[in-house]
Amino acid sequence: MNLIKRNDNWLPSLLDELFTENRLDTPNYENFSIPAVNIQEKNTNFVVQLAVPGLSKENLSIEVEDDILKISADVASGNEDNKTEDKIKFTRKEFNYNGFKRSFTLPENVNVENVNASYENGVLEITLPKKEEEKVLKRMVEIS
């Protein structure tokens, strides 16, 4: 995180605030609610990992439709439960457990019937097995 902003630009730009080095330095950080993702390709499958700490697996939804993997989370804001309690004021709030939606187009060689998912330590891991390739039979042809 940058604690000191350097102001040695001879021509300040309006775009400087859009292209910050760290997302935490941007104003309204609370609007960033898209989780980070890792996608691995292995010999037999693809693995999609989403960083979703603070959510329970009951909040998460995964569906595959028309070769598109859709991952979403619905999270209640929590304001309904605290109507009688005093309102809490934050000087900085970086924990953001809002809902999100992410979609990924799957390659043709994914077996959508055997998709598995697990959630552990704030990481949602989806395993997408590859279809077995049709083995081409090798046939010797005799020359006559």
Secondary structure, 3 states (H helix, E strand, C coil): CCCCCCCCCCCCCHHHHCCCCCHHHCCCHHHCCCCCEEEEECCCEEEEEEECCCCCHHHEEEEEECCEEEEEECCCCCCCCCCCCCCCCCCCCCCCCCCEEEEEECCCCECHHHCEEEEECCEEEEEEEECCCCCCCCCCCCCC
